[in-house]
């Protein structure tokens, strides 16, 4: 659901003192690569375009350690499922 968040880093920083665990989904930009795909993301209401590596960095910069990254395959693609704990 992070595709709908304007400032993911700010949200993670806000969450950090309140929760020890975060579980979320994200369809990373690598699934929808290229300029045309970014336009499609915007057309779906998604306001950001991160790669998996960029998401991991955002979590780590805001005090979380990734415990698991999985994938949910829904047929037309796959969404990342991210589990993280506060450190």
GIMOLIN-V317394 format. One record per backbone hydrogen bond with DSSP energy under -1.0 kcal/mol. CO is the residue of the C=O (numbers start at 1). NH is the residue of the N-H. Records with the same first field share a line. If there is no record, write none. Layout:
# GIMOLIN-V317394
CO=NH + NH
This chain:
# GIMOLIN-V317394
1=4
2=5
3=47
7=11
8=12
9=13
10=14
11=15
12=16
15=18 + 19
20=86
22=84
24=82
25=2
26=28 + 80
28=31
34=38
35=39
36=40
37=41
38=42
39=43
40=44
41=46
42=45
50=29
51=55
52=56
53=57
54=58
55=59
56=60
57=61
59=64
60=63
63=87
65=85
68=83
70=81
72=79
77=74
79=72
80=26
81=70
82=24
83=67 + 68
84=22
85=65
